[in-house]
């Protein structure tokens, strides 16, 4: 995930909110005296809201639109475009970053972001990356050097694959254990009992994880278990976990050819961060730009 563009979904909140509000203000210009809020009966009009937004954020918002337009024109001249499958792949990675569909949707809701607007930002990000990639030349020698300097980043630590059933109290945990001992299916019980809604619909599956990714109590037990083992109830701050280990991977030293694509993506991200501002300054000098908010 390119952190230059995706520090957090919150990165999108302000631009998207402004785009929606300002577009709405434009569309409703004929009713700009309309009241959008009242304080003890005193009205705040649509016009006042628009003026405040323009004063506080207008220059930055317009600068973003100009920058996006430059990238669009550069992409067109280079014959570059973004395919729908690329957008969906990036969205999938973003959802995984937030821990799954439910957590991702919660972040969208918390920031009042519509997915359609987010997809537009993802498209912009991918297009900008393609444009900058055309002017950033990364050699195999540079890739090999970057890999050696950051080799530990690409090493595979010991991993455990596990599922769990999370319940609120020990009595319920023991009830689940009894059902497992009687031959009930773990995945079915996870769907029925687990309070972890992000995994319960997938049989309690948590996938593979390394050290430091789970709460300490859970992790300590999971790494000591063998494949197909089911734990006694394990208490953590979230409740009582019943853990089933389904797979293990040993630690493995990184091999350049195996991670070359990831090395390239990371080095490209670093180079973009270094060269973005200077590249954009050069483009601003080349394009005939008329900005009424700054001139």
N, C-alpha and C positions, 0 to 999 in steps of 0.2 A: 504494500500500500504506500503510495507516494505521500510522505508526510508533509511535503512542501505545499500540497493542496489540501490534504486531509488530516489536519491536526485533530479535528473533532467535527462531528456534525454541526456543532455550534458555530463553526466557521461560516456556515451557510445562512445562519439565522438572520443576521442583519441585512445582507444583500437581498435575500429572498423576500423578507418582510418589506423592504423598501420598494422592491420591484412591484410587488403586489399592491401596496398602498398607493404608490405614485401612479401606477397604471390605472388603478381605480379612480384616483383623483382626476386624472386626465379624462377618463371616460365619463366622469360625472361632473365635468367642468360647468355644465349648464346649471347644476344644482349646488354650486359651491357654498351657498348660504345655508345649506342643510345642517342641522344640528347633529353633531356626532357624540356629544357628551354634555352633561349639565352638572353644576356644582351649586347646591342650594338654590336651584332654579336658574342660575346664571349659565347662559349657553356658550358652548365652544363650537364654532362652526367648522365645516369641512374646509373652508378657505383658510382658517387659522391653522388647522392641522397641516394642510399642504405647505403653507408658508414656513412653518416651523421645521417640517421635514426637509424642505429645500434648503433652508438656512443652515441646518445642522449637518445634513448628509448629502445635499444635492451635488456638491463638487466631487466628493468621493464616488458617489453612485455614477455620475456621468463619466468620470475618469475610468471607472471599471467598464462601462459600456463602450467607451472609445477603445480601450485596450482589447476588449473582446472583438470589436470590429476589425482592428488591425490584424489580429490572429486569424480571423475568418478570411480576410482578404489574402493574407500570406498563404493560408492553407489552400485556397482556391487556385492561387498562382502555381502552387506546387502539386496540384492534383491530389491533395490529401483530404480524406473524409473519415468519419467514424461510423463503423458498422453497428447495427443493433446488438449483435452478439458480443461486441466489445463492451458496450454499455452495460449489458446484463452481467457480464463477467465481473466488471468493476463493482457493480451493485452487490453481487454475491460476496465478493471479498469484503466489502464494507459491512454487510450484515454479519459476516463471520467475526469481524473485528469487534462488534458490539455484543457477541455472544449468542446470536440467533435472531430469528424473525421477531419474536415477541419483544426482546430488549431493544432491537432496532426501531420497531414501531413506537415503543415507549419514548425513545429519544426524539423521534419525529414529533410526537404529540407534545412532549414537554417544551419543545422549541417552536411549536406552531408552524411546522414545515410540511408542506404538501409534497408527496413523493414526486409528482410531476415536475415541480420546481427543482427538486434535488437531482432528478435525472438530467435536467438541462445543465446543471452545474457539473455533473459528471461528464457530460458530453463536451462541455467547454474545457474541462481539465484534460480530457483525452486528446482533444484537438490541439491544445496548446503544447502538450507533451510531444505530439508528433511533429509539430512545426519546429520546436527547439531541438528535437532529436536530429533533424535534417542538418543542422548547423553545428552540432556537437559531435566531433569525431573521436570515438573511443577505440583505441587500438587493442589488440590482443595482449600486447606487452603491458599496457596500463591495467587491463583486467587482471592479469596474473599478479602484478604488483599489489593491486588493491586487495586481492584475495589473500596474499601472504600477510599483508599488514592487518587484516581483519579476520584471520582464519578461524579464531575461536567463535566468531559470530555464526559461522556456518556448520560448526560441529553439532552432531546430533547427541543430545544428552539422553540419559536413560529415560525411557518413556513407558507409561502404563496406560492400557486401555481398560476403562471400567464403566460400569453402569451402577446406578444407585436408586434406592427408594428412600425418599426423605419424608419423615413424619414428625409430628409436633411433640409427641411424648413417648416415653419408654414403654408404656403399656401397649400402645399401638404398634411400636416396633416389635415387641415380643409376639404380638398377634400375627404380624407379617411373617416373622421367623417360623412360627408354628405352621403356617400355611405352606411355606417353602419346604419345611421338613416333611410335610404330608404329600409333597409332589406338585404343588401349584407352580405355574409358570412365572418366572421372575418378571418378564416383560409385562405380562397381564396384571400382575400385582402392582407394578410401577404405575401403570395406567390408572388403576383403581385407587391406590393409596397415596402416591407420591404428591407432595405439595410443591415440588419443583416442576412447575408447569412447562418450563422450557425443555425438559428432558422426558417428562412422563409420557408424552405422546409418541416418543421414540423408544419406548421400552426402558426408559431410565438411562439411555446411553449418554455418556459424557465424552466419548471419543478418546483419543490419546492425549496425554498431558505429561509435562515434565515437572521436575522439582520446583516448588515455589508458585505453582499455578493454582493450587487448591488450598483450602484452609488446612492448618497444620495437623489437626487431629485426624482429618480424613486422609491426608496425604501419607502420614506416617504408617497407617494401617495398610493402605492400598499398595505401597511399595514393598511391604513385607509379605504380601499374599502371593499365592501361586495362581496360575491360570485356572479358571473355573471355580476357584474358592469363593465362598460367600461368608462375609464377616458377621460377627455378632454386632448388635447395635453400637454405633460409634457416635458419641455426642459431640456436637460443635455448637457454635453460636446460632446456627440455623435450625437446629433440632437434632433428630436422631437419624443417622444414615445406616442403611443396610447396603453394603458394597459387594458387587460381584466383579471380579477381575476377568476380563475377556481376552487380554492380549498383553504382550510385553515386547519392548525393543531395547536392545543393549545400546550403550553409548557407542558412538562411531565417529572416527576422525573424518573431517571433511575432505572430499576429493574434488579438485577444481572442476573437472569435466562434469561432475554430477550436479554442481551448483552454479555453473557458469552463467545460466540465465538469470538467476537471482543476483549474482555479483554484478552483472551488467545493469540490471534494473536499479540496484542500489547506487552504483557509481554514476549512472545517468541522473538519478535524483540529486545527488550531490553536485554534479556539474551544472544542472539546471539552476539550483539555488545560487551557485556562484556566478552564473552568466546571465540570468534572467533580466536583472535590472539594466545592465549595460546593453544587452540586445534590444530591449524595449526602448531605451533612450535613443539608440540609433534609428529605430523604426519611426519614432516620433519626429525625428529630424527629417526623415525622408518623405513622410506623408504630409499632405496639405490638410491640416486640422484646424477647424474653426470652432472654438469652445466659447460659447457666449457667457458661461458662468465665470470664466477666468480672464476674459479679455475685455 
